[in-house]
Amino acid sequence: MSIQISDILTQEQTLAGVAVSSKKKLLELLASMVAETIDSASADDVYEKLLSRERMGSTGIGHGIAIPHCRLLTCESALGFLLRLEEPIDYDAIDGRPVDLVFALVVPEESTDEHLQLLATLATNFSQSAFREALRCAPDVSHLYQRAIATRES
């Protein structure tokens, strides 16, 4: 059974019109969001994990999309966070384009298979121009969330 975006994303973990000025500020915001969601997580620890992953290579996958991700010891189940930025930011993406859609993924430390399956699902969904456009055109958070979870893997 394939894991779906609806399994890991809630409307509370979906934000539109997010104002950040840099990749660093974005990762700091994501770390704070994760720490607010997982009581035992430290924002500093999450930030360091996200940053460490970025140092291995940018998670900017092209077409204005970034999928920052990490594993956390304090995470009990996979969590997703979807952000649509107010203005695109430089993210060192593979195609050099600035990023305006971000889907952050946090998984338990030992969840290697789940982690890879979720990344594959996200990459597949975000590779579809209709999916990206639907997210970019969503008029509010509610619609952004609904459009994000609407795509199903076949």
DSSP file (Angstrom, degrees, kcal/mol; ACC not computed):
  #  RESIDUE AA STRUCTURE BP1 BP2  ACC     N-H-->O    O-->H-N    N-H-->O    O-->H-N    TCO  KAPPA ALPHA  PHI   PSI    X-CA   Y-CA   Z-CA
    1    1 A M              0   0    0      0, 0.0     2,-0.2     0, 0.0     0, 0.0   0.000 360.0 360.0 360.0 127.9    0.0    0.0    0.0
    2    2 A S        -     0   0    0    151,-0.1     2,-0.3     1,-0.1   151,-0.1  -0.537 360.0-121.3 -80.4 140.0    1.4    3.3   -1.1
    3    3 A I        -     0   0    0     -2,-0.2     2,-0.2   111,-0.1    -1,-0.1  -0.649  30.6-152.7 -80.9 136.5    1.6    6.2    1.4
    4    4 A Q    >   -     0   0    0     -2,-0.3     3,-1.4     1,-0.1     4,-0.5  -0.687  27.3-113.4-108.4 160.8   -0.3    9.3    0.3
    5    5 A I  G >> S+     0   0    0    146,-0.3     4,-1.8     1,-0.3     3,-1.6   0.870 116.8  63.2 -57.5 -37.3    0.2   13.0    1.0
    6    6 A S  G 34 S+     0   0    0    143,-0.3    -1,-0.3     1,-0.3   143,-0.1   0.706  94.8  62.1 -63.8 -18.2   -3.1   12.8    3.0
    7    7 A D  G <4 S+     0   0    0     -3,-1.4    -1,-0.3     1,-0.1    -2,-0.2   0.703 118.2  23.9 -76.7 -20.6   -1.5   10.4    5.4
    8    8 A I  T <4 S+     0   0    0     -3,-1.6    72,-2.7    -4,-0.5     2,-0.4   0.519 109.6  74.0-124.7  -9.6    1.1   12.9    6.5
    9    9 A L     <  -     0   0    0     -4,-1.8     2,-0.3    70,-0.2    72,-0.1  -0.907  50.7-174.9-116.5 136.2   -0.3   16.4    5.9
   10   10 A T    >   -     0   0    0     70,-0.4     3,-0.8    -2,-0.4    -3,-0.0  -0.793  40.6-111.2-116.7 166.4   -3.0   18.3    7.8
   11   11 A Q  G >  S+     0   0    0     -2,-0.3     3,-1.5     1,-0.2   134,-0.1   0.849 119.7  58.9 -64.7 -31.5   -4.6   21.6    7.0
   12   12 A E  G 3  S+     0   0    0      1,-0.3    -1,-0.2     3,-0.0    -3,-0.0   0.737 103.5  52.5 -67.7 -21.8   -2.8   23.0   10.1
   13   13 A Q  G <  S+     0   0    0     -3,-0.8    69,-2.1    67,-0.0     2,-0.5   0.137  95.8  87.4 -98.6  18.1    0.5   22.0    8.5
   14   14 A T  E <   +a   82   0A   0     -3,-1.5     2,-0.4    67,-0.2    69,-0.2  -0.977  55.4 178.5-120.7 127.4   -0.4   23.8    5.3
   15   15 A L  E     -a   83   0A   0     67,-2.9    69,-2.3    -2,-0.5     2,-0.3  -0.976  10.3-165.4-131.8 143.6    0.5   27.5    4.9
   16   16 A A  E    S+a   84   0A   0     -2,-0.4    69,-0.1    67,-0.2   125,-0.1  -0.930  71.4  25.9-123.7 151.3    0.0   30.0    2.1
   17   17 A G  E    S+     0   0A   0     67,-0.8     2,-0.4    -2,-0.3    68,-0.2   0.829  75.2 177.0  70.3  32.3    1.6   33.4    1.6
   18   18 A V  E     -a   85   0A   0     66,-2.2    68,-3.2    -3,-0.2     2,-0.8  -0.561  19.3-148.1 -74.1 125.2    4.6   32.6    3.7
   19   19 A A        +     0   0    0     -2,-0.4     2,-0.3    66,-0.2    -1,-0.1  -0.843  34.0 147.8-100.3 106.4    7.1   35.5    3.8
   20   20 A V        -     0   0    0     -2,-0.8    67,-0.2    67,-0.3     3,-0.1  -0.978  35.0-154.6-133.0 149.4   10.7   34.4    4.1
   21   21 A S  S    S+     0   0    0     -2,-0.3     2,-0.3     1,-0.1    69,-0.2   0.568  70.8  12.1-101.8  -9.9   13.7   36.1    2.6
   22   22 A S  S  > S-     0   0    0     67,-0.1     4,-2.1     1,-0.1     5,-0.1  -0.973  74.9-101.1-158.9 168.0   16.1   33.2    2.3
   23   23 A K  H  > S+     0   0    0     67,-0.4     4,-2.7    -2,-0.3     5,-0.2   0.896 121.2  54.3 -61.0 -41.3   16.7   29.5    2.3
   24   24 A K  H  > S+     0   0    0      1,-0.2     4,-2.2     2,-0.2    -1,-0.2   0.929 108.8  47.1 -60.6 -46.6   18.1   29.8    5.9
   25   25 A K  H  > S+     0   0    0      1,-0.2     4,-2.3     2,-0.2    -1,-0.2   0.879 111.6  52.2 -63.7 -37.6   15.0   31.6    7.1
   26   26 A L  H  X S+     0   0    0     -4,-2.1     4,-2.7     2,-0.2    -2,-0.2   0.941 109.8  47.4 -63.6 -47.5   12.8   29.0    5.5
   27   27 A L  H  X S+     0   0    0     -4,-2.7     4,-2.4     1,-0.2    -2,-0.2   0.869 111.3  52.0 -63.6 -36.2   14.6   26.1    7.2
   28   28 A E  H  X S+     0   0    0     -4,-2.2     4,-2.0    -5,-0.2    -1,-0.2   0.915 110.6  48.1 -64.5 -42.6   14.4   28.0   10.5
   29   29 A L  H  X S+     0   0    0     -4,-2.3     4,-2.4     2,-0.2    -2,-0.2   0.933 112.1  48.8 -63.0 -46.6   10.6   28.4   10.0
   30   30 A L  H  X S+     0   0    0     -4,-2.7     4,-2.6     1,-0.2    -2,-0.2   0.911 109.4  52.6 -60.1 -42.7   10.2   24.7    9.1
   31   31 A A  H  X S+     0   0    0     -4,-2.4     4,-2.4     1,-0.2    -1,-0.2   0.895 109.9  48.8 -60.6 -40.4   12.3   23.7   12.1
   32   32 A S  H  X S+     0   0    0     -4,-2.0     4,-2.0     2,-0.2    -1,-0.2   0.901 110.5  50.9 -65.4 -41.0   10.0   25.8   14.4
   33   33 A M  H  X S+     0   0    0     -4,-2.4     4,-1.4     2,-0.2    -2,-0.2   0.910 111.5  47.4 -63.1 -42.3    6.9   24.3   12.8
   34   34 A V  H  X S+     0   0    0     -4,-2.6     4,-2.9     1,-0.2     3,-0.3   0.930 111.0  51.2 -64.4 -44.9    8.2   20.7   13.4
   35   35 A A  H  < S+     0   0    0     -4,-2.4     6,-0.3     1,-0.2    -1,-0.2   0.833 109.1  51.3 -63.3 -32.5    9.2   21.5   17.0
   36   36 A E  H  < S+     0   0    0     -4,-2.0    -1,-0.2     1,-0.2    -2,-0.2   0.807 114.7  43.6 -72.0 -28.9    5.6   22.9   17.6
   37   37 A T  H  < S+     0   0    0     -4,-1.4     2,-0.7    -3,-0.3    -2,-0.2   0.848 115.4  47.7 -84.4 -37.4    4.1   19.7   16.2
   38   38 A I  S >< S-     0   0    0     -4,-2.9     3,-2.1     1,-0.2    -1,-0.2  -0.898  73.4-159.1-108.8 104.3    6.5   17.2   17.9
   39   39 A D  T 3  S+     0   0    0     -2,-0.7    -1,-0.2     1,-0.3    -2,-0.0   0.826  90.0  49.7 -51.8 -39.0    6.7   18.2   21.6
   40   40 A S  T 3  S+     0   0    0     34,-0.2     2,-0.3     2,-0.1    -1,-0.3   0.475  92.1  99.2 -84.5  -0.4   10.0   16.4   22.2
   41   41 A A    <   -     0   0    0     -3,-2.1     2,-0.5    -6,-0.3     3,-0.1  -0.657  65.0-141.0 -90.3 142.2   11.7   17.9   19.2
   42   42 A S     >  -     0   0    0     -2,-0.3     4,-2.7     1,-0.1     5,-0.2  -0.860   9.6-140.3 -99.3 132.6   14.0   20.9   19.5
   43   43 A A  H  > S+     0   0    0     -2,-0.5     4,-2.7     1,-0.2     5,-0.2   0.879 105.5  53.2 -58.4 -37.8   13.8   23.5   16.7
   44   44 A D  H  > S+     0   0    0      2,-0.2     4,-2.3     1,-0.2    -1,-0.2   0.912 109.9  47.2 -63.7 -42.8   17.6   23.8   16.8
   45   45 A D  H  > S+     0   0    0      2,-0.2     4,-2.2     1,-0.2    -2,-0.2   0.925 113.4  47.8 -64.9 -45.0   18.1   20.1   16.3
   46   46 A V  H  X S+     0   0    0     -4,-2.7     4,-2.7     2,-0.2     5,-0.2   0.926 111.2  51.3 -62.3 -44.5   15.5   20.0   13.5
   47   47 A Y  H  X S+     0   0    0     -4,-2.7     4,-2.9    -5,-0.2     5,-0.2   0.929 110.0  49.4 -57.9 -46.2   17.2   23.0   11.8
   48   48 A E  H  X S+     0   0    0     -4,-2.3     4,-2.6     1,-0.2    -1,-0.2   0.885 111.4  49.4 -62.4 -38.9   20.6   21.2   12.0
   49   49 A K  H  X S+     0   0    0     -4,-2.2     4,-1.9     2,-0.2    -2,-0.2   0.924 113.6  45.6 -66.1 -44.6   19.2   18.0   10.5
   50   50 A L  H  X S+     0   0    0     -4,-2.7     4,-2.0     2,-0.2    19,-0.2   0.924 115.3  47.5 -63.4 -43.9   17.5   19.9    7.6
   51   51 A L  H  X S+     0   0    0     -4,-2.9     4,-2.0    -5,-0.2    -2,-0.2   0.898 108.5  54.6 -64.6 -41.5   20.7   22.0    7.1
   52   52 A S  H  X S+     0   0    0     -4,-2.6     4,-0.8    -5,-0.2    -1,-0.2   0.896 108.7  48.9 -59.7 -40.6   22.9   18.8    7.2
   53   53 A R  H >X S+     0   0    0     -4,-1.9     3,-0.8     1,-0.2     4,-0.6   0.900 108.9  52.9 -66.0 -40.3   20.7   17.3    4.5
   54   54 A E  H >< S+     0   0    0     -4,-2.0     3,-1.0     1,-0.2    -1,-0.2   0.837 101.4  60.5 -64.0 -32.6   21.0   20.5    2.3
   55   55 A R  H 3< S+     0   0    0     -4,-2.0    -1,-0.2     1,-0.3    -2,-0.2   0.774  98.9  57.4 -66.8 -24.7   24.8   20.3    2.6
   56   56 A M  H << S-     0   0    0     -3,-0.8    -1,-0.3    -4,-0.8    -2,-0.2   0.699 135.1 -46.5 -75.9 -19.2   24.7   16.9    0.9
   57   57 A G  S << S-     0   0    0     -3,-1.0    -1,-0.3    -4,-0.6    -2,-0.1  -0.575  72.8 -75.5 153.7 142.5   22.9   18.5   -2.1
   58   58 A S        -     0   0    0     34,-0.2    36,-0.1    -2,-0.2    34,-0.1  -0.246  24.7-149.0 -60.3 140.6   20.0   20.9   -2.5
   59   59 A T        +     0   0    0     32,-0.2     8,-2.5    34,-0.1     2,-0.9   0.226  65.5 117.2 -91.9  12.6   16.5   19.5   -2.1
   60   60 A G  E     -B   66   0A   0     31,-0.3    34,-2.2     6,-0.3     6,-0.3  -0.746  46.0-174.0 -78.2 108.4   15.4   22.1   -4.7
   61   61 A I  E     -     0   0A   0      4,-1.3     5,-0.2    -2,-0.9    -1,-0.1   0.421  40.7 -99.2 -92.4   1.5   14.1   19.6   -7.3
   62   62 A G  E >  S+B   65   0A   0      3,-0.9     3,-1.3    35,-0.2    -1,-0.3  -0.286  95.4  73.6 105.0 167.4   13.3   22.1  -10.0
   63   63 A H  T 3  S-     0   0    0      1,-0.3     3,-0.1    -2,-0.1    36,-0.0   0.747 127.3 -59.9  59.3  26.8   10.2   23.9  -11.3
   64   64 A G  T 3  S+     0   0    0      1,-0.3    37,-2.3    33,-0.1    36,-2.2   0.695 107.3 128.5  79.4  18.4   10.1   26.1   -8.2
   65   65 A I  E <   -Bc  62 101A   0     -3,-1.3    -4,-1.3    34,-0.2    -3,-0.9  -0.885  34.4-177.8-114.3 137.8    9.8   23.1   -5.9
   66   66 A A  E     -Bc  60 102A   0     35,-2.0    37,-2.5    -2,-0.4    -6,-0.3  -0.995   9.3-170.5-129.6 141.8   11.9   22.2   -2.8
   67   67 A I        -     0   0    0     -8,-2.5    37,-0.2    -2,-0.4     2,-0.1  -0.613  12.6-174.3-127.6  71.5   11.4   19.1   -0.6
   68   68 A P        +     0   0    0      0, 0.0    37,-2.3     0, 0.0     2,-0.3  -0.432  17.3 168.5 -65.0 141.2   13.6   19.6    2.4
   69   69 A H  E     +d  105   0A   0     35,-0.2     2,-0.3   -19,-0.2    37,-0.2  -0.993  16.4 166.1-154.8 157.2   13.6   16.5    4.6
   70   70 A C  E     -d  106   0A   0     35,-1.8    37,-2.0    -2,-0.3     2,-0.4  -0.980  32.3-111.8-162.1 167.2   15.3   14.7    7.5
   71   71 A R  E     -d  107   0A   0     -2,-0.3     2,-0.4    35,-0.2    38,-0.1  -0.871  29.8-163.4-105.4 142.6   15.0   11.9    9.9
   72   72 A L  E >   -d  108   0A   0     35,-2.7    37,-1.4    -2,-0.4     3,-1.0  -0.991  23.4-147.7-131.4 134.6   14.4   12.6   13.6
   73   73 A L  T 3  S+     0   0    0     -2,-0.4    -1,-0.1     1,-0.2    37,-0.1   0.849 103.9  51.8 -62.2 -35.6   14.8   10.3   16.6
   74   74 A T  T 3  S+     0   0    0     -3,-0.1     2,-0.5    34,-0.1   -34,-0.2   0.461  87.4 100.7 -84.5  -0.8   11.9   12.1   18.4
   75   75 A C    <   -     0   0    0     -3,-1.0    34,-0.3    32,-0.2     3,-0.1  -0.738  47.3-175.4 -89.3 128.1    9.5   11.7   15.4
   76   76 A E        +     0   0    0     -2,-0.5     2,-0.3     1,-0.3    -1,-0.1   0.733  70.0  10.3 -95.8 -25.7    7.0    8.8   15.8
   77   77 A S  S    S-     0   0    0     29,-0.0    -1,-0.3    30,-0.0    29,-0.1  -0.986  93.6 -79.7-150.5 156.5    5.4    9.0   12.4
   78   78 A A        -     0   0    0     -2,-0.3     2,-0.4    -3,-0.1    29,-0.2  -0.232  45.6-167.6 -59.5 140.9    6.0   10.8    9.1
   79   79 A L  E     - E   0 106A   0     27,-2.8    27,-2.5     2,-0.0     2,-0.3  -0.986   5.8-159.7-131.9 141.9    4.9   14.4    9.0
   80   80 A G  E     - E   0 105A   0    -72,-2.7   -70,-0.4    -2,-0.4     2,-0.4  -0.909   3.0-166.4-120.1 151.2    4.6   16.7    6.0
   81   81 A F  E     - E   0 104A   0     23,-2.0    23,-2.8    -2,-0.3     2,-0.5  -0.978   6.9-161.7-137.2 120.3    4.5   20.5    5.9
   82   82 A L  E     +aE  14 103A   0    -69,-2.1   -67,-2.9    -2,-0.4     2,-0.4  -0.908  11.6 178.7-108.6 125.4    3.3   22.3    2.7
   83   83 A L  E     -aE  15 102A   0     19,-3.0    19,-2.8    -2,-0.5     2,-0.6  -0.989  18.1-161.4-127.6 132.0    4.2   26.0    2.3
   84   84 A R  E     -aE  16 101A   0    -69,-2.3   -66,-2.2    -2,-0.4   -67,-0.8  -0.965  28.3-135.7-107.1 119.8    3.4   28.3   -0.6
   85   85 A L  E     -a   18   0A   0     15,-2.9   -66,-0.2    -2,-0.6   -68,-0.1  -0.431   7.9-135.8 -79.3 147.6    5.8   31.3   -0.4
   86   86 A E  E    S+     0   0A   0    -68,-3.2   -67,-0.2     1,-0.3    -1,-0.1   0.909  96.4  14.1 -63.9 -43.4    4.6   34.8   -0.9
   87   87 A E  E    S-     0   0A   0    -69,-0.5   -67,-0.3   -67,-0.2    -1,-0.3  -0.997  92.7-105.3-133.1 137.9    7.7   35.5   -3.1
   88   88 A P  E     -     0   0A   0      0, 0.0     2,-0.3     0, 0.0    12,-0.2  -0.275  37.2-154.0 -60.3 148.0   10.1   32.9   -4.6
   89   89 A I  E     - E   0  99A   0     10,-2.3    10,-3.0   -25,-0.1     2,-0.3  -0.886  24.8 -98.3-122.8 155.5   13.5   32.6   -2.9
   90   90 A D        +     0   0    0     -2,-0.3   -67,-0.4   -69,-0.2     7,-0.1  -0.570  45.7 164.7 -68.6 130.9   16.9   31.4   -4.1
   91   91 A Y        -     0   0    0     -2,-0.3   -31,-0.3     6,-0.3   -32,-0.2   0.272  53.9-111.6-134.0   7.6   17.3   27.8   -3.0
   92   92 A D        -     0   0    0      4,-0.1   -34,-0.2     1,-0.1   -32,-0.2   0.874  54.0-177.3  57.6  37.8   20.2   26.5   -5.1
   93   93 A A    >   -     0   0    0      4,-0.4     3,-1.6     1,-0.1   -32,-0.2  -0.216  39.6-108.6 -65.9 158.3   17.7   24.3   -7.0
   94   94 A I  T 3  S+     0   0    0    -34,-2.2    -1,-0.1     1,-0.3   -33,-0.1   0.773 121.2  43.3 -62.5 -26.2   19.0   21.9   -9.6
   95   95 A D  T 3  S-     0   0    0      2,-0.2    -1,-0.3   -35,-0.1   -34,-0.1   0.399 111.1-119.7 -99.0   3.1   17.5   24.0  -12.4
   96   96 A G    <   +     0   0    0     -3,-1.6    -4,-0.1     1,-0.3    -2,-0.1   0.401  69.6 133.1  78.6  -4.3   18.7   27.3  -10.9
   97   97 A R        -     0   0    0      1,-0.1    -4,-0.4    -6,-0.1    -6,-0.3  -0.510  62.2-105.9 -80.6 148.2   15.1   28.6  -10.6
   98   98 A P        -     0   0    0      0, 0.0     2,-0.4     0, 0.0    -8,-0.2  -0.325  36.0-117.8 -68.0 158.2   13.8   30.2   -7.3
   99   99 A V  E     + E   0  89A   0    -10,-3.0   -10,-2.3     1,-0.1   -34,-0.2  -0.808  40.3 159.0-104.2 135.4   11.5   28.2   -5.1
  100  100 A D  E     +     0   0A   0    -36,-2.2   -15,-2.9    -2,-0.4     2,-0.5   0.468  66.8  60.3-127.8 -11.6    7.9   29.1   -4.2
  101  101 A L  E     -cE  65  84A   0    -37,-2.3   -35,-2.0   -17,-0.2     2,-0.4  -0.982  62.9-178.8-120.5 127.9    6.4   25.7   -3.2
  102  102 A V  E     -cE  66  83A   0    -19,-2.8   -19,-3.0    -2,-0.5     2,-0.5  -0.986  13.8-176.0-129.9 128.8    8.0   23.8   -0.4
  103  103 A F  E     - E   0  82A   0    -37,-2.5     2,-0.3    -2,-0.4   -21,-0.2  -0.924  15.4-162.8-122.7 105.8    7.0   20.4    1.0
  104  104 A A  E     - E   0  81A   0    -23,-2.8   -23,-2.0    -2,-0.5     2,-0.4  -0.676   3.5-161.8 -89.3 142.1    9.0   19.5    4.1
  105  105 A L  E     -dE  69  80A   0    -37,-2.3   -35,-1.8    -2,-0.3     2,-0.4  -0.988  10.4-177.6-129.0 129.8    9.1   15.9    5.2
  106  106 A V  E     +dE  70  79A   0    -27,-2.5   -27,-2.8    -2,-0.4   -35,-0.2  -0.996  11.3 176.1-126.7 129.0   10.1   14.6    8.6
  107  107 A V  E     -d   71   0A   0    -37,-2.0   -35,-2.7    -2,-0.4   -32,-0.2  -0.891  38.5 -84.3-129.5 159.7   10.2   10.9    9.3
  108  108 A P  E >   -d   72   0A   0      0, 0.0     3,-1.9     0, 0.0   -35,-0.2  -0.278  46.0-109.7 -59.7 150.6   11.3    8.7   12.3
  109  109 A E  T 3  S+     0   0    0    -37,-1.4   -36,-0.1   -34,-0.3   -38,-0.1   0.833 116.5  43.7 -50.5 -40.7   15.0    7.9   12.4
  110  110 A E  T 3  S+     0   0    0    -38,-0.2     2,-1.5     1,-0.2     3,-0.3   0.408  84.2 101.8 -90.8   3.1   14.5    4.2   11.5
  111  111 A S    <>  +     0   0    0     -3,-1.9     4,-2.4     1,-0.2     5,-0.2  -0.379  33.7 144.8 -90.0  60.1   12.0    4.7    8.6
  112  112 A T  H  > S+     0   0    0     -2,-1.5     4,-2.4     2,-0.2    -1,-0.2   0.945  73.7  42.6 -62.0 -51.1   14.3    4.3    5.6
  113  113 A D  H  > S+     0   0    0     -3,-0.3     4,-2.5     1,-0.2     5,-0.2   0.926 116.6  47.5 -63.9 -45.3   11.8    2.6    3.3
  114  114 A E  H  > S+     0   0    0      2,-0.2     4,-2.7     1,-0.2     5,-0.2   0.909 111.2  52.8 -61.0 -42.7    8.9    4.9    4.3
  115  115 A H  H  X S+     0   0    0     -4,-2.4     4,-2.4     1,-0.2    -2,-0.2   0.936 112.1  43.8 -58.0 -50.2   11.2    7.9    3.8
  116  116 A L  H  X S+     0   0    0     -4,-2.4     4,-2.2     1,-0.2    -1,-0.2   0.883 113.2  51.6 -66.2 -38.6   12.2    6.9    0.3
  117  117 A Q  H  X S+     0   0    0     -4,-2.5     4,-2.3     2,-0.2    -2,-0.2   0.911 111.3  47.5 -64.7 -42.5    8.6    6.0   -0.6
  118  118 A L  H  X S+     0   0    0     -4,-2.7     4,-2.8     2,-0.2     5,-0.2   0.917 111.2  50.5 -65.5 -43.1    7.3    9.4    0.5
  119  119 A L  H  X S+     0   0    0     -4,-2.4     4,-2.8    -5,-0.2    -1,-0.2   0.901 110.8  49.9 -61.1 -40.0   10.0   11.2   -1.3
  120  120 A A  H  X S+     0   0    0     -4,-2.2     4,-2.4     2,-0.2    -1,-0.2   0.911 111.0  49.0 -65.3 -42.4    9.2    9.2   -4.5
  121  121 A T  H  X S+     0   0    0     -4,-2.3     4,-2.6     2,-0.2    -2,-0.2   0.935 113.7  46.3 -61.2 -46.9    5.5   10.1   -4.1
  122  122 A L  H  X S+     0   0    0     -4,-2.8     4,-3.0     1,-0.2     5,-0.2   0.931 112.5  49.6 -62.9 -45.8    6.2   13.7   -3.6
  123  123 A A  H  X S+     0   0    0     -4,-2.8     4,-1.2    -5,-0.2    -1,-0.2   0.903 112.2  49.0 -61.1 -41.0    8.7   13.9   -6.5
  124  124 A T  H  < S+     0   0    0     -4,-2.4     4,-0.5     2,-0.2     3,-0.4   0.948 113.9  45.1 -63.1 -49.2    6.1   12.2   -8.8
  125  125 A N  H >< S+     0   0    0     -4,-2.6     3,-1.4     1,-0.2     6,-0.3   0.939 114.9  47.0 -60.4 -47.9    3.3   14.5   -7.8
  126  126 A F  H 3< S+     0   0    0     -4,-3.0    -1,-0.2     1,-0.3    -2,-0.2   0.654 100.6  67.2 -73.4 -13.8    5.5   17.7   -8.1
  127  127 A S  T 3< S+     0   0    0     -4,-1.2     2,-0.6    -3,-0.4    -1,-0.3   0.657  83.4  89.2 -76.7 -13.6    6.8   16.6  -11.5
  128  128 A Q    <>  -     0   0    0     -3,-1.4     4,-2.1    -4,-0.5     3,-0.5  -0.751  69.8-152.7 -87.8 118.6    3.3   17.0  -12.9
  129  129 A S  H  > S+     0   0    0     -2,-0.6     4,-2.6     1,-0.2     5,-0.2   0.846  95.3  56.8 -60.9 -34.2    2.8   20.6  -14.1
  130  130 A A  H  > S+     0   0    0      2,-0.2     4,-2.1     1,-0.2    -1,-0.2   0.879 107.1  49.1 -65.3 -36.8   -1.0   20.4  -13.5
  131  131 A F  H  > S+     0   0    0     -3,-0.5     4,-1.9    -6,-0.3    -2,-0.2   0.939 112.8  46.6 -66.1 -47.9   -0.3   19.5   -9.8
  132  132 A R  H  X S+     0   0    0     -4,-2.1     4,-2.4    -7,-0.2    -2,-0.2   0.925 113.7  48.7 -60.1 -44.9    2.1   22.4   -9.4
  133  133 A E  H  X S+     0   0    0     -4,-2.6     4,-2.0     1,-0.2    -1,-0.2   0.887 107.6  54.7 -64.4 -39.9   -0.2   24.9  -11.1
  134  134 A A  H  X S+     0   0    0     -4,-2.1     4,-0.6     1,-0.2    -1,-0.2   0.901 111.2  45.7 -60.7 -40.8   -3.2   23.8   -9.0
  135  135 A L  H >< S+     0   0    0     -4,-1.9     3,-0.7     1,-0.2    -2,-0.2   0.912 112.6  49.7 -68.8 -42.0   -1.2   24.5   -5.8
  136  136 A R  H 3< S+     0   0    0     -4,-2.4    -2,-0.2     1,-0.2    -1,-0.2   0.812 114.1  45.6 -67.3 -28.8    0.1   27.8   -7.1
  137  137 A C  H 3< S+     0   0    0     -4,-2.0    -1,-0.2    -5,-0.2    -2,-0.2   0.471  78.6 124.1 -94.5  -2.9   -3.5   28.9   -8.1
  138  138 A A    <<  -     0   0    0     -3,-0.7     6,-0.1    -4,-0.6    -3,-0.0  -0.401  56.8-144.8 -61.2 129.0   -5.2   27.8   -4.9
  139  139 A P  S    S-     0   0    0      0, 0.0     2,-0.3     0, 0.0    -1,-0.2   0.707  71.6  -1.3 -72.9 -19.6   -7.0   30.9   -3.5
  140  140 A D  S  > S-     0   0    0      1,-0.1     4,-2.5  -125,-0.0     5,-0.2  -0.935  83.6 -84.5-158.4 177.9   -6.5   30.0    0.2
  141  141 A V  H  > S+     0   0    0     -2,-0.3     4,-3.0     1,-0.2     5,-0.2   0.886 121.3  55.8 -60.5 -41.6   -5.0   27.5    2.6
  142  142 A S  H  > S+     0   0    0      1,-0.2     4,-2.4     2,-0.2    -1,-0.2   0.934 112.4  41.3 -58.7 -47.8   -8.1   25.3    2.6
  143  143 A H  H  > S+     0   0    0      2,-0.2     4,-2.7     1,-0.2     5,-0.2   0.877 112.5  55.5 -68.3 -37.3   -8.0   24.9   -1.2
  144  144 A L  H  X S+     0   0    0     -4,-2.5     4,-2.0     2,-0.2    -2,-0.2   0.944 111.2  44.5 -59.2 -48.1   -4.2   24.5   -1.2
  145  145 A Y  H  X S+     0   0    0     -4,-3.0     4,-2.0     2,-0.2    -2,-0.2   0.937 113.2  50.0 -61.6 -48.2   -4.5   21.6    1.3
  146  146 A Q  H  X S+     0   0    0     -4,-2.4     4,-0.8     1,-0.2    -2,-0.2   0.891 112.6  47.2 -59.8 -41.0   -7.4   20.0   -0.7
  147  147 A R  H  X S+     0   0    0     -4,-2.7     4,-0.6     1,-0.2    -1,-0.2   0.852 109.4  54.7 -70.4 -33.6   -5.5   20.2   -3.9
  148  148 A A  H  < S+     0   0    0     -4,-2.0     3,-0.3    -5,-0.2    -2,-0.2   0.884 114.1  39.4 -66.9 -38.0   -2.3   18.8   -2.3
  149  149 A I  H  < S+     0   0    0     -4,-2.0  -143,-0.3     1,-0.2    -1,-0.2   0.550  98.3  79.7 -89.8  -6.2   -4.1   15.7   -1.0
  150  150 A A  H  < S+     0   0    0     -4,-0.8     2,-0.3    -3,-0.2    -1,-0.2   0.808  71.5  89.1 -72.2 -29.7   -6.3   15.2   -4.1
  151  151 A T     <  -     0   0    0     -4,-0.6     2,-0.4    -3,-0.3  -146,-0.3  -0.529  61.1-168.3 -75.0 130.4   -3.5   13.6   -6.2
  152  152 A R        -     0   0    0     -2,-0.3     2,-0.2  -148,-0.1  -148,-0.1  -0.921  21.5-120.9-119.1 143.6   -3.4    9.8   -5.8
  153  153 A E              0   0    0     -2,-0.4  -151,-0.1     1,-0.1   -32,-0.0  -0.571 360.0 360.0 -75.6 144.5   -0.8    7.4   -6.9
  154  154 A S              0   0    0     -2,-0.2    -1,-0.1     0, 0.0    -2,-0.0   0.467 360.0 360.0 -90.9 360.0   -2.0    4.7   -9.3
